Amino acid sequence: MLDKTKSTDILWNGSAIPRLGMGCWAIGGPFYSGDVPLGWGDVDDAESIRAIHRAIELGIRFFDTASNYGAGHSEDVLGEALARHPDIVVATKFGFATDPATKQATGAFAAPDFIRTSLETSLKRLRRERIDLLQFHLNEFDPVEADEVFDTLDTLRAEGKIAAYGWSTDWPERAARFANREGFVSVQHTMNVLEPVPEMIALIERENLISINRGPLAMGLLSGKFKPGDRLAANDVRSADLDWLKYFRDGAVDPEFTRRLDSIRDLLQSDGRTLTQGALAWLWARSPNTLPIPGFRTVKQVEENAGALEKGPLSHPIMEAIERRSSGRETAA
């Protein structure tokens, strides 16, 4: 399935794309669970569309979204931006329901009828007749009960509604249960230089799946833009007190992660890379199966992300040095 080179992935449909996608959670804008923010703050739709078009100009051919991002607004914006680009690969997800009118999350569901309804809604928003990659979004769903979910996806694939499917989960054993299905081509999971997830990568390489890396920049921490004392907006998910938020606490960067980043900052910036580009380059060097999907809200962010492709993966000596420092066997000069 994958081309073992530094620059391209060969997808399930035989097409070759650069090993970089764009994640569309942030461009969905605010949505909530009660008073808890689930989006990334306010957005400018016109800028989002300009950023998507700029990504395409720079060679990006893979965009990842979900039915619940911005209570559907992310899919709407992406669909508008890609209206004249049917060749672009679009991945979306199902499992979390939202109310577009109130911007409220309304629950998590995985019954066959819900999956079909969610898919039809996504197709309409994305202005597509078929979804290239449909992903199950419920990270910790019971793997036995998930049999029915993936049976439904097999049926949708046979009907031509989707080309392929995967699971957005951080649990290797969950993904392993379905890895031998013909339509199962990817696992979307957290992965970055601060969270290398070796067990998940071992599974993905063994089964020759695509590793779609969410959080490749540690929700913005690895961009290096946050300074001590910086506070996030109240409608930004990173300001919420959620158990799964690792890098931010009380609306600011967790000092422990700042320390860990500082210990490897110079290595990530090797060969003239920005910190963002080094973080993406680490993922490419870590495994030939990785496809990071950094988020974006502006043209400038897209240009910096895409600029990482020009330099490719980090070198083997740099990767070894990062490993030594991360394990405490070496300190920065």
N, C-alpha and C positions, 0 to 999 in steps of 0.2 A: 504493500500500500504506500509506503513512504520511500521517497528518494533519499538515500543516505548521503546527501551533499549538504553544504552549509547554507544553500540559498533557497531551495524549493521543497515543498511537500507535494507528493503525488496523491491526489484525493481519491475517494472511492469511485468517482466517475472518470478517472484517468487524467483529469486536468492537473496541470502544475501551477502552483501559486507560491508567491513569496512566503517565507516562514514567519509571517507577521499578520495578525488580524487587528481589528479595532473593536473594542468592547463598548456597547451602547447603553449601559446602565445610566451613566451620568447625564446623557442628553435627554433622558425621559423627564427630567425635572422632578419637583417634589411630589411625594405621595407618602401616606402615613398608615400606621397601625394605631388607631386612637390618636394620641398626641406624639407618638414616637415616630421620628422621621425615618423614612426608608430610601429616600433619594439623596442626591448629592447637591441639593440647593437649586437656586434659580438658574434658568437657562435662557438663551437667546436662540430661538429656532432657526432664524436666518443664518446665524453663525454656525450652528450645528450642521446645516445643509452645506454651507461653504466648506466646512471642515471635511465632511464626507466626500465632497467632490474633489477637494485637494488630496485626500488620501488616495482616491482612484487615480489621479494624475501622477502620484508618486509610486504607483504600482500595486497598491493594496487591493486584494481581491476577496477578502473574507471579512464579514461583519457579523458580530454576535450580539443578540438582543434577547429579550424575554417578554412574554405576554403581560407580565405585571409591572415592568419598569415604567415608572410614571403613570401607572394605571392604564397602560396601553399607548401612552404618548410616544415612547421610544420607537415602537413599531410604526406608528403613524409617520413620524419624522423620517425614519429610515426608508419607508416605502415611498414617500414623496421624493427623497433625494435620489433613489435608485430607479425611478420610474423609467428612465431611458437607459438603464444599465442592466439588462436581463442576464448578462453573463456573470455578474458578481455573485459570489457564493454567500448565501444568507443562512445563518443558524439562529434559531429561536428556541424558547423553552416553554414548558407548560407545567402546571401544578399549583401555582398560587393564583387565586382569584382576586380581582380588584373591581371597584366600582369607579368607572371613568368620571362620573359626575361629581362624586364626593372626594375622589382621590384616596379612598380608603381601601386597605386590604380586607378581604372578606372571608378568607380561609384558605386551606390547602386541600386539594382534591386529586384523586387519581382514578376514578371510575371510568370505564370505557366511554360512556356518554359525555362525561365532562371533557375527556381528551379530544373527542371529535368536535365538540362545540368550541373548545379553545383553539383547536387547529383552524377551524373555519374562520374564526374571528381573526386569527393571525394572518391567514391568507388574504383576507379582505384588507387589513391594515397595511400589509406589506405589498399589496398589489401584485400578488403572485398566484399562479395556478398550482404551484408545487413548492414545498419547502425543501431546501437542499439538505438541511440537517435539523432534525427535531430532537430536543433533549429533554429528558425527564429532570425536573428542577428540584425535586424533594430529596435533599441530601441524605437524610437518615431514614428513608422509607424502608419498611420491613422487606428484606430481599425475597422472602417466600411470597408475600402478597404482591410483590412487583412482577411476578410471573405473568399475571393478567395484564399489567401495564405493557409489558413488552410483547405479549401476544397481540394486543391491540395495535401496537406500532408495526408489527409484522403485517397485519391486515391492511393498515393504511399505506404501507409501502407497496403491497401487492396491488392496491387500488390506484397507485400512481400519485397519491397525495403528498408523499414525502419520498425523498431519494435515499435517505439513510437516517440513522438515529444513534443516540448515545445517552449517557447519564451524567448529570452534573452532581458528582458526589466525591467526597474526600475519603471514602472508605474502599480500599482496594478489594476487600472480600465481596462487597456488593457488586462492583464492576465485574469481578471475575466470574460471577454466576452467569452473566449474559455475554461474555466476551466471545464465545464461540458461535453466536448467532450471525448469520450472513449480513444482516442489516446493521449490526452493532459495530460502529467504526471509531468511536471516540469516547474519551472520558474528559469532562471538564472538571478541573480541580484546582485548589489553591496551590501555587508553587512560585517560589522566588528564592533569591539567594539567602534570605533569612529563614525560609521554610523549604528545604530541599526535597522533602517527602520521598526518600529512596524506595520505600516499599511500593508506592504507587508507580513510580517510574519503572521499577523492575517488572511489574505486571504489564504495563503498557508496552514495554519493549519485547517482552516475551510473547505477547499476543499480537504484536505489530499494529497497535492502535495509534490514534492521534491523541497526543496529550495537549488539550486546550487549556492553557494556563491562565486562570483568572487570578487577579491580584498579583500580576507579575512585578508591579511597582509597589507592592505592599500598601495598596490603597493610597498611593501618593507619597508615602514616606520616602521611597527610593528615588523620588524626583529631586530630593534635596532642597525643596523650596521652603520647608517649614523651619522656622527659627524658634529658639527657646521663648516661650511666652505667647506664641501665636495661638489664637483661638479660632475654632471653626464656627460657621454660622449655625444658628439653632435649628435650621431646617436641613442640615447636612447629616446623613446617617452616621458619619464618623463622630458626631457629638453625642450620639445616643449611648445609653448604658446597656449595651447588648452583650450577652455572654460570648458570642463568637467574634467580637471585635478584639483583635489582638494588639494592633499597633497604636491605637489611640485610647486614651482614658480621660474622661471629664472634658472632652472637647479639645484635647491637645495631644501631641505625640507622647507616647510612653517613653520615659527617659532611658529605659533599658534597651529599647530598640534603637534609639539615637546612639547610644554607646556602641552597640553592635555594628551599626552602619559606619560610624566614624572609624572603627578598626579596620575596615576594608575599603573605605572611600577611595583612596589613592589607586588601589588595584582596579576598581571598577572604571576609573577614569583613564586607564591606560590607553596609549595610542591616540590621544586626542578626543576620546569619547566624553560626552556628558555623562553625568551620573545615571540618568535615565537610560541612555544607550548602553552603558555598561551593564546595567541590571538585565536588559533584554539579551545582551550578548552572552551573559552568564547562562541563561536558559538554553540558548542554542548550543553552547559548548557542553552543557550537562547531558543532553541527549539529542540524537538526531530526530526524535519523534515530537519535539516540542513545537507548539504553535501559540506563542503568547498573544493575549488580546488586551493590551493596555487601554484604559478608558481615555476619553477625550471630551473636551467641550469647546475647544478653539482650534483654529487653523494652526496657530503656533505650536500647540501640543502635538498635533498630527505630524507636523514637519519634523519636530524633534524625534518622535517615535520612529517615523519612517527612515530618518537619517541613520538609525542603527544598522539598517540593512547594508549600507555601503561598506561598513567595516567588518561585518560578519561576527562569528563567535569569538569569545576570548581565547587567547592562546593557552596551550596546555600548561606552561610554566605559571601563568597568571592564575589559572584555575587551581593549581596545586598550592600556590601561595595563599589564596583565599581560604582553601580548606585548612591549611595550617593555622591561620589566624583565627578562623571561626572555631576551631577546636581548642584554641588557647596554647598551641605549640609554638606560636611565633607572635610577636607584637609589631605594630607599625613603627617604622623608624621615626 
